[in-house]
Amino acid sequence: MLKIRVEGLPREIDRFLEHFQDYYRVLQRSKPYPNRNSEYVRVYVEIGSISE
């Protein structure tokens, strides 16, 4: 299992994770946390291998 942080615009993160799930299992995904003084957000994701 890996824990990663993804930063970007909310719609970009959603699109990325949609495609990402073709290769990895998303075990857990946090709510979006806004970055200070920015329109970007961060999301914390726990992933596992799709073959697990």
C-alpha positions, 0 to 999 in steps of 0.5 A: 500500500502507498499513500500519495498526495495529489494536488490540482484543480478539483476536476483535474484530480477527479479525471486523473483518479478516474484513469488512475483506477485502471492501474491501481486500486484506490483504497481510500480517498480524502475530501479535497483540502483547499490550498492557501491563496490558490484555487488548487486543492489537495487530496490524499489517496491510499492505493494498492496494486490492482493485482492484490 
